[in-house]
Structure formats: structure tokens, C-alpha cells
Amino acid sequence: MKIKTMLFSVLLAFSVSGSAFAYTIAGGTDVGGLDTFMAETTGMSSGEATETAWASGIAGTQLTFAGKTDPASFQVTVEDAGVIAFQLFTAPTYFLVKDARKHVLFKNEQSMDWGVFNLLAYFGANKLEELELSHLTEFNGGTVTVPEPGTLGLLGLGILGLLTVRRKLQRTA
């Protein structure tokens, strides 16, 4: 009875965790869902110190500059031509995207290795045709590893297997 209850609990946990929506790019690479918009500004000058100070004020904590990609390389997602993704190199907590006039700050929550946002919502339809943005700045980056659902599934199956073997050994003893 306990094993049935545990198995049901594991299956329920996986069914709930597997319902998150994720975007993909050409080649089938999963880039996660949309990252959280924090703020935007126009007319601010670019530069490591200026961008870090502005982003820190928005985030409400002192951010550290982790890297800059100039120019930034973006890819259109398969599911929505208005949503773009780009690879992040430092697994940042926040990232800033800039075009000729506007800085837009996002909180990186969906996939630490990819930044994903709706280009049309922040930079307009003309940017989709150009698909060219000035640069991408990453803040509070580091080497963060987040276990994937598959890893958790293997762990759960391993524990279930150990419990099954233990129960069989107890019956034969």
C-alpha cells in the first residue's frame, strides 16, 4: 500500500512539473519560457557602470557586471515569430538588452542558459525584420546548475527501485 501511495505521489509530482510551457529554436533546442520584464528606459548612455547602476536600482539590490555580448546574436523561436531567444554565457540573474535608443531589463527565471522575450512587445515590429540589437549585458552571473526534471525522475526511480529490493529481501528473510 505504501509503495502504491509513493508511486502515485511521484507520478502526480511529474505531471504537475511537466506542464510548464517552453519555447524551442531551430534544431529543437529547448530555451525555456519568457523571462520576466523588469523595466525599460530611453536616452540612457551605455557603459558598464551606467547600466549596472540603473539595473541595480530597478532590482533593488547591488548587481555585479558579469559580461557583455556585442553585438548580440538572437534566434527566432519556432512557436512564435515575435519571441526571440539568445544564449547566455554566465547564467545571469538579470540581463539587459539594448538597441539604438532603449535599454530593457529582464529577470532571468525560466532557463539560466537562455534569455527569451517577446521582441515586439519591447522594441516594435521593425526590429523583427532587422533582428539586430546593439548588445546584451549580463548581471550576477556564475556557474549555477539547476537539476532538470529528467534528473529528478531518475532519482525517484532509483529510490523506488531500492525500496522494492528492500521489500523483496524482507519477504525472503
C-alpha positions as CSV (number, residue, x, y, z in Angstrom):
1,M,0.0,0.0,0.0
2,K,2.8,2.4,0.8
3,I,4.5,1.8,-2.5
4,K,1.3,2.5,-4.4
5,T,0.9,5.8,-2.5
6,M,4.5,6.7,-3.1
7,L,4.3,5.8,-6.8
8,F,1.1,7.9,-7.2
9,S,2.8,10.8,-5.4
10,V,5.8,10.7,-7.8
11,L,3.6,10.5,-10.9
12,L,1.5,13.4,-9.6
13,A,4.6,15.5,-9.0
14,F,5.9,14.8,-12.5
15,S,2.6,15.6,-14.2
16,V,2.4,19.0,-12.4
17,S,6.0,19.9,-13.1
18,G,5.9,18.9,-16.7
19,S,3.1,21.4,-17.6
20,A,5.4,24.5,-18.0
21,F,5.5,26.0,-21.5
22,A,8.8,26.2,-23.2
23,Y,9.9,27.7,-26.5
24,T,12.3,26.0,-28.9
25,I,14.6,27.2,-31.6
26,A,15.7,25.6,-34.9
27,G,17.2,22.2,-34.2
28,G,14.8,21.5,-31.4
29,T,16.8,23.2,-28.6
30,D,14.5,24.0,-25.6
31,V,15.2,27.6,-24.5
32,G,12.6,27.8,-21.7
33,G,9.7,30.2,-21.2
34,L,9.6,34.0,-21.3
35,D,11.8,35.8,-18.8
36,T,10.3,38.4,-16.5
37,F,10.2,42.0,-17.7
38,M,11.6,44.4,-15.0
39,A,11.9,47.9,-16.6
40,E,12.9,49.9,-19.6
41,T,14.4,53.3,-20.2
42,T,15.3,55.5,-23.2
43,G,18.1,58.0,-23.6
44,M,20.5,56.4,-21.1
45,S,24.1,56.2,-22.2
46,S,25.7,52.8,-22.5
47,G,28.6,51.6,-20.4
48,E,29.3,49.1,-17.8
49,A,29.0,51.4,-14.8
50,T,25.9,53.3,-16.0
51,E,24.0,50.1,-17.0
52,T,24.9,48.3,-13.7
53,A,23.8,51.3,-11.6
54,W,20.5,51.6,-13.4
55,A,19.8,47.8,-13.2
56,S,20.8,47.7,-9.5
57,G,18.3,50.4,-8.8
58,I,15.5,48.6,-10.6
59,A,16.4,45.2,-9.0
60,G,16.6,46.7,-5.5
61,T,20.0,45.1,-4.9
62,Q,23.6,45.6,-5.9
63,L,24.2,43.8,-9.2
64,T,27.6,42.8,-10.5
65,F,28.5,43.1,-14.1
66,A,29.1,39.6,-15.5
67,G,29.7,40.1,-19.2
68,K,28.6,41.8,-22.4
69,T,27.9,40.4,-25.8
70,D,28.3,43.0,-28.6
71,P,26.6,42.5,-31.0
72,A,24.1,40.1,-29.5
73,S,23.1,37.1,-31.7
74,F,19.3,36.3,-31.5
75,Q,17.2,33.5,-32.9
76,V,13.5,33.4,-33.6
77,T,11.6,30.7,-31.7
78,V,9.7,28.0,-33.6
79,E,6.4,28.6,-31.7
80,D,6.1,32.4,-32.1
81,A,8.0,34.5,-34.7
82,G,7.7,37.5,-32.3
83,V,9.6,35.7,-29.5
84,I,13.3,35.6,-29.7
85,A,16.0,33.7,-27.7
86,F,19.7,34.2,-27.2
87,Q,22.3,32.2,-25.4
88,L,23.5,33.5,-22.1
89,F,27.1,32.7,-21.1
90,T,27.3,33.3,-17.4
91,A,23.9,32.0,-16.1
92,P,22.9,35.6,-15.0
93,T,20.2,36.5,-12.6
94,Y,19.4,39.6,-14.7
95,F,20.1,40.6,-18.3
96,L,19.8,43.9,-20.2
97,V,19.0,44.2,-23.9
98,K,19.8,47.4,-25.8
99,D,19.0,48.8,-29.2
100,A,19.9,52.2,-30.6
101,R,17.7,54.1,-28.0
102,K,16.2,51.8,-25.5
103,H,17.5,49.6,-22.6
104,V,15.2,46.8,-21.4
105,L,16.0,44.8,-18.2
106,F,14.7,41.3,-17.6
107,K,15.0,38.8,-14.7
108,N,16.3,35.5,-15.9
109,E,14.0,32.9,-14.4
110,Q,13.0,30.3,-16.9
111,S,16.3,28.9,-18.3
112,M,19.5,30.1,-16.9
113,D,21.3,29.4,-20.2
114,W,18.9,31.2,-22.4
115,G,17.3,34.6,-22.5
116,V,13.8,34.7,-24.0
117,F,11.5,37.6,-24.6
118,N,8.8,39.0,-26.9
119,L,10.7,41.3,-29.2
120,L,7.6,43.0,-30.5
121,A,6.4,44.0,-27.0
122,Y,9.5,46.0,-26.2
123,F,11.2,47.0,-29.5
124,G,8.4,47.1,-32.1
125,A,7.7,45.3,-35.3
126,N,10.5,46.8,-37.3
127,K,13.1,45.1,-35.0
128,L,11.7,41.7,-36.0
129,E,12.6,42.4,-39.7
130,E,16.1,43.7,-38.7
131,L,16.6,41.2,-35.8
132,E,19.5,43.4,-34.8
133,L,20.1,44.8,-31.3
134,S,23.1,46.6,-30.0
135,H,24.2,44.5,-27.1
136,L,23.3,42.2,-24.3
137,T,24.6,42.8,-20.7
138,E,24.5,40.0,-18.1
139,F,24.4,40.7,-14.3
140,N,25.2,38.4,-11.3
141,G,26.4,35.6,-13.5
142,G,28.2,32.5,-12.3
143,T,28.0,28.8,-12.7
144,V,24.6,27.8,-11.4
145,T,23.4,24.3,-12.1
146,V,19.7,23.5,-11.9
147,P,18.6,19.9,-12.0
148,E,16.3,19.1,-14.8
149,P,13.1,17.1,-14.4
150,G,14.7,14.1,-16.0
151,T,17.4,14.0,-13.3
152,L,14.7,14.2,-10.6
153,G,12.8,11.4,-12.4
154,L,15.9,9.2,-12.4
155,L,16.4,9.9,-8.7
156,G,12.8,9.0,-7.9
157,L,13.0,5.7,-9.9
158,G,16.3,4.8,-8.2
159,I,14.7,5.3,-4.7
160,L,11.6,3.4,-5.8
161,G,13.9,0.5,-7.0
162,L,15.8,0.5,-3.7
163,L,12.5,0.3,-1.8
164,T,11.3,-2.6,-4.0
165,V,14.5,-4.6,-3.5
166,R,14.4,-4.0,0.2
167,R,10.8,-5.2,0.5
168,K,11.7,-8.3,-1.5
169,L,14.7,-9.0,0.7
170,Q,12.5,-8.6,3.8
171,R,10.0,-11.2,2.5
172,T,12.6,-13.8,1.8
173,A,14.4,-13.4,5.1
